Amino acid sequence: MVAQDGALPAVASPADVWLLARQQLAPLRRSTRELALALADTYGPRFAVWYTDELLFGVDDGRLVLRTLGGMDLPAPEVVCVRQLAGPMQNDREVTLLRHLERMGSTLINSVDAQLKTRNKMWQLQELALAGLPVPDTLSYATAPLEGVVHSPHLGTPCVVKSVSGSKGGQVFLAHDSSLLRALAGSLSQEVPFLFQEHVTHSHGRVLRVVVVDDEPVGAVLHASRNGTLTANISRGGSATLCTGRYPQAEELAVRAVRALGLDFAGVDLLFASEDTYTVCEVNAVPGWRPGMTAVIPAVTACIARRLSARGYTAPQPTM
């Protein structure tokens, strides 16, 4: 497109590898920031961090285009490492941008299809169950009124109630009996459905997080509640103990879960069905990791290098 003054649009400096985050005003999580620094060290000026609120995209003269708010054209990168939480993504916003990047030829880590499977907790469970993996018994709904759902004879208590798109332990609580569910039904948000999930009592207040990259477990941490509550998230006061290699059967299950969802890079939360058996609680396509999990960033960097190699990418030679 030629601007009204006849000038051609400026073209931003191309970058082969992007890290895509959600908003400039939101500070990068520690793990994302450390990953960005490692990628900058590896790829130098061929790496860039972009935020979804900096970008425009569309069709111009029959071709897909990507531009900055300032009007510069952006070539599609070779590989995009997506670091925006899958749960809060909206189809008409962030997902559309990811689709656009894929349609322009970029390889996404993780792909749009895999991101979509993980952004809804019920979608995850559908895929995991079909793959034959252990998951808690769960009940959800489409347009049924919540007041009717909580009266279902198939809804047992105690049960864990969680939003299908919540994150960081938000919108999760334990309902000890049906009377509590019925009392709360009228006050719960109706914006998205809830899941009513079997309470795995042996794992109350304990969750094992395994980080997987390209089908390899590269870190594990045991989260535990400090006060006997259900959720063990660090953001909610839980503790974290590194335990990579301590639970090999759990790590193997985590790899199977990631593979079932088609993910390249993910964190898998596992519950203890017993001391040596596990069930998949949920899978996070944009996982964080603890500072001591030093194998994660090298594994992600190697994953990106493999995707670049598969595209026939030749790394630029350092200038003398």
Disulfide bonds with the S-S distance in Angstrom:
none
